[in-house]
């Protein structure tokens, strides 16, 4: 298991082969830097997911969802409260998992916790994952009171490579939800065994791993950058994404603006998702990139595994409301 954050002496873990994100979401826990989303290597809905911490199950709350969406979802979601072995006053809250455990049961980090739910909190591009945060016992349902995570990432600033206007994109998979593949000449950033796409400063230096959804969410993060100047601009290649709002050890958060536009074979798409990956999600040193169609199912049957496409990223003003579902 890999450490993905600590809060009030509580350490959270993810499987070694999982990828994860702190800022690729519109929800408040991510906005205040207190939540991590952990995506298992298996990408099937209903697949097994594991506990991010050792402790005792003390809460299992079933939540009825709202109206059905255009894609298949569960009618309910769950909040699971785990009392850590190291704390008597705070809980670890896990969401988007149908529990296979019961109140009073003890578990260890890495034990099967349940199965991945496709929640109506999601939008169609969101993959199976656990939402994890540390909350006070009396605020189990209030993400606004979740405790900011401490991170231990450090990235040594590097000079960025030459940028290209057009990129070659190799398709790995196509579903109704998204297109996953690998972009040549987009570059990468590494922190130990972790890899992602590069967050570039105004001075064309790589500052860390880019974490966020562009441009469909209002925030993003630079993982490994602890001392970026407030107000400094963060770029994807030469295109500005937003300005740094605050920094803390291990990461900096930026507010989006302006937006960027992304085109696949000349067709404008909704956006692209950048995460913190392990080597399981790379090909020839390139981290995977998740592209989101403008319409659910738009590229299903149009593209297939092994296709090579033209990917173009451009500056723009295609503002998308941050209130879109996750």
C-alpha positions in Angstrom: 0.0 0.0 0.0 1.1 3.6 -0.8 0.7 6.6 1.6 -1.5 9.2 -0.1 -1.9 11.7 2.8 -2.2 12.2 6.6 -4.5 14.3 8.8 -4.3 14.6 12.6 -2.0 11.6 12.8 -4.2 9.4 10.6 -2.4 8.0 7.5 -4.4 7.1 4.4 -3.3 4.4 1.9 -4.0 3.4 -1.7 -3.0 0.2 -3.5 0.4 0.3 -5.2 -1.3 -0.2 -8.6 -4.0 2.5 -8.1 -4.0 6.0 -9.5 -5.4 8.9 -7.6 -6.3 12.6 -7.4 -6.7 15.5 -4.9 -8.1 18.2 -7.2 -9.9 16.5 -10.1 -13.4 17.2 -8.7 -15.9 20.0 -8.1 -16.7 19.0 -4.5 -15.7 21.0 -1.5 -13.5 18.4 0.1 -11.2 18.7 -2.9 -11.4 22.5 -2.9 -10.2 22.7 0.6 -7.5 20.1 0.1 -8.9 17.5 2.5 -10.0 14.7 0.1 -8.3 12.1 -2.1 -10.1 10.0 -4.8 -8.5 6.6 -5.2 -9.1 4.8 -8.5 -8.3 1.0 -8.5 -6.4 -0.5 -11.4 -9.5 -2.6 -12.2 -12.0 -0.3 -13.9 -15.2 -2.3 -13.7 -18.3 -1.0 -11.9 -19.0 -3.5 -9.1 -15.4 -4.4 -8.8 -13.8 -4.9 -5.4 -12.2 -2.0 -3.6 -10.1 -2.0 -0.5 -9.9 -0.2 2.8 -7.6 2.9 2.9 -6.8 2.5 6.6 -6.9 0.0 9.5 -9.6 0.4 12.1 -13.2 -0.5 13.0 -16.3 0.1 11.0 -18.5 2.4 13.1 -20.9 4.0 10.5 -22.6 2.7 7.4 -25.0 5.3 6.0 -27.2 4.5 3.0 -28.0 7.5 0.9 -30.9 7.6 -1.6 -29.9 9.3 -4.8 -31.8 11.8 -6.9 -33.2 11.5 -10.5 -31.7 8.9 -12.9 -29.1 10.2 -15.4 -28.5 9.4 -19.0 -26.0 6.7 -18.1 -26.5 3.7 -15.7 -26.2 4.5 -12.0 -27.0 3.0 -8.7 -30.1 4.1 -6.9 -28.1 4.6 -3.7 -24.7 5.6 -2.4 -23.0 4.9 0.9 -20.9 6.6 3.5 -18.7 4.3 5.5 -17.1 5.5 8.7 -13.9 3.9 9.9 -12.6 4.6 13.4 -8.8 4.6 12.9 -6.6 2.7 15.4 -4.7 6.0 15.9 -7.6 8.3 16.7 -10.5 8.4 19.1 -12.0 11.8 17.9 -11.9 11.6 14.1 -13.2 9.2 11.5 -12.2 8.2 8.0 -15.2 8.6 5.7 -15.3 6.6 2.5 -17.9 7.1 -0.2 -19.0 5.4 -3.5 -18.6 1.9 -2.1 -21.3 -0.7 -1.4 -20.0 -2.1 1.9 -19.2 -5.8 2.4 -18.4 -5.0 6.0 -20.7 -4.4 9.0 -20.6 -2.0 12.0 -18.3 -3.2 14.7 -16.1 -5.2 12.3 -12.3 -4.6 12.3 -10.4 -4.3 9.1 -6.8 -3.7 8.0 -5.7 -1.4 5.2 -5.9 -3.3 2.0 -8.7 -5.6 3.1 -11.7 -5.8 0.8 -14.2 -3.0 1.9 -16.9 -3.6 -0.7 -17.6 -2.9 -4.4 -17.4 0.2 -6.5 -20.7 2.1 -7.0 -21.6 4.3 -10.0 -23.1 7.1 -8.0 -25.4 9.9 -9.2 -22.9 12.3 -7.7 -20.9 11.5 -10.8 -21.0 12.6 -14.4 -20.5 10.2 -17.2 -16.8 10.6 -17.4 -16.1 9.6 -13.8 -14.5 6.2 -13.3 -14.8 3.8 -10.3 -13.1 5.2 -7.2 -13.2 5.7 -3.5 -13.7 9.2 -2.1 -11.7 9.4 1.2 -11.4 12.1 3.8 -10.9 12.5 7.5 -13.7 14.1 9.4 -14.5 14.9 13.1 -16.9 12.3 14.6 -19.7 14.9 15.0 -19.4 16.0 11.3 -19.6 12.7 9.5 -21.8 14.1 6.6 -20.1 17.5 6.4 -17.2 17.7 3.9 -16.9 21.4 4.7 -15.5 20.3 8.1 -13.1 17.6 6.8 -9.5 18.0 7.8 -6.9 19.1 5.2 -4.5 16.4 4.2 -0.7 16.7 4.7 1.2 15.5 1.6 4.9 14.5 1.3 5.5 15.1 -2.4 8.5 17.1 -3.6 9.4 17.9 -7.2 12.6 19.4 -8.4 11.8 22.1 -10.9 13.0 21.2 -14.5 13.1 23.1 -17.8 10.2 22.2 -20.1 10.8 20.7 -23.5 9.8 22.3 -26.8 6.0 22.5 -27.2 4.1 21.4 -30.3 0.8 22.7 -31.5 -0.4 19.3 -32.7 0.0 16.1 -30.8 -0.3 12.5 -31.8 -2.7 10.6 -29.6 -2.7 6.7 -29.5 -6.1 5.3 -28.5 -6.1 2.6 -25.8 -9.8 2.3 -25.2 -13.1 3.9 -26.2 -16.4 3.7 -24.2 -19.5 5.8 -24.0 -17.8 7.7 -21.1 -14.4 8.6 -22.4 -11.4 8.0 -24.7 -8.2 6.8 -23.0 -4.8 6.8 -24.6 -1.3 8.3 -24.7 -0.2 11.6 -26.2 3.2 12.0 -27.8 5.1 15.2 -27.0 2.9 16.3 -24.1 5.7 15.4 -21.7 5.6 14.1 -18.2 6.6 14.8 -14.6 7.9 12.2 -12.1 8.0 12.1 -8.4 9.6 8.8 -7.4 7.5 6.0 -8.8 4.6 8.4 -9.6 4.1 10.0 -13.0 1.7 12.5 -14.6 1.4 15.3 -17.0 3.6 18.4 -16.4 2.4 21.6 -14.8 4.4 24.4 -16.3 5.0 27.8 -14.8 5.1 31.2 -16.6 8.9 30.7 -17.0 8.4 27.5 -19.0 9.6 25.4 -16.1 8.0 22.1 -15.0 6.8 22.6 -11.4 5.2 19.2 -10.7 2.4 16.8 -11.7 -0.8 18.3 -13.1 -3.9 17.2 -11.2 -7.4 18.2 -12.4 -10.1 18.3 -15.1 -9.5 20.9 -17.8 -11.5 22.9 -18.4 -14.6 21.4 -16.8 -13.7 22.0 -13.2 -12.9 25.2 -11.4 -9.7 24.1 -9.6 -6.5 22.2 -10.3 -3.4 21.2 -8.5 0.4 21.0 -8.9 1.6 18.0 -7.0 5.1 18.4 -5.6 5.1 22.2 -5.7 5.1 23.7 -2.2 6.2 27.2 -2.7 4.7 28.6 -5.9 4.0 32.3 -5.6 0.3 33.2 -5.1 -1.1 34.5 -8.3 1.5 32.9 -10.5 0.2 31.3 -13.7 0.1 27.5 -14.3 0.1 26.2 -17.9 -0.4 23.0 -19.8 2.4 23.3 -22.4 2.2 27.0 -23.4 -1.5 27.4 -22.6 -2.5 29.0 -19.2 -4.9 27.0 -17.0 -5.2 29.2 -14.0 -3.5 31.1 -11.1 -2.1 29.7 -7.9 -4.5 30.4 -5.0 -2.5 28.8 -2.2 0.3 26.3 -1.5 1.0 23.8 1.3 3.7 21.2 1.7 3.4 18.8 -1.2 1.0 20.7 -3.5 -0.3 24.0 -4.8 -3.9 24.7 -5.7 -4.9 27.0 -8.6 -8.2 28.5 -9.7 -9.1 27.9 -13.3 -9.1 30.7 -15.8 -8.9 31.1 -18.7 -10.3 27.8 -20.0 -8.6 25.8 -22.7 -10.2 24.1 -25.7 -9.3 20.6 -26.8 -9.9 19.0 -30.2 -9.6 15.3 -31.3 -9.3 14.9 -35.0 -10.8 18.3 -35.4 -13.8 17.7 -33.1 -14.0 19.8 -30.0 -14.3 17.6 -26.9 -15.6 18.5 -23.4 -12.2 18.3 -21.7 -9.4 16.1 -20.4 -8.6 14.6 -17.0 -5.1 14.5 -15.5 -4.3 12.3 -12.5 -1.3 11.1 -10.5 -0.4 7.7 -12.0 1.7 4.7 -11.2 3.7 2.8 -13.9 0.7 0.6 -14.5 -0.9 3.4 -16.4 2.0 4.3 -18.7 3.2 3.2 -22.2 6.7 3.8 -23.3 7.1 6.3 -20.5 3.9 8.3 -21.4 1.2 8.5 -18.7 -2.3 7.8 -19.9 -4.6 10.8 -20.7 -8.4 10.6 -20.4 -10.4 12.6 -22.9 -14.1 13.4 -22.4 -16.5 13.6 -25.3 -19.0 16.5 -25.5 -21.8 14.1 -25.7 -22.1 10.8 -23.9 -21.3 8.0 -26.3 -20.1 10.3 -29.0 -17.0 8.4 -30.0 -18.2 4.9 -29.3 -18.0 3.0 -32.6 -16.1 5.9 -34.2 -12.7 5.2 -32.7 -11.1 1.9 -31.6 -8.1 0.6 -29.8 -4.9 1.2 -31.8 -6.2 4.2 -33.7 -3.9 7.2 -34.0 -5.6 10.6 -33.8 -4.6 14.3 -33.9 -4.9 16.0 -30.5 -4.9 19.8 -30.4 -4.9 21.9 -27.3 -5.7 25.6 -27.6 -6.4 28.6 -25.5 -10.0 29.6 -25.3 -12.9 30.9 -23.3 -15.2 27.9 -23.2 -16.2 28.4 -19.6 -18.0 25.4 -18.1 -19.9 25.8 -14.9 -18.1 24.4 -11.9 -21.4 23.1 -10.6 -21.4 20.2 -13.1 -21.5 16.8 -11.3 -18.3 15.1 -10.5 
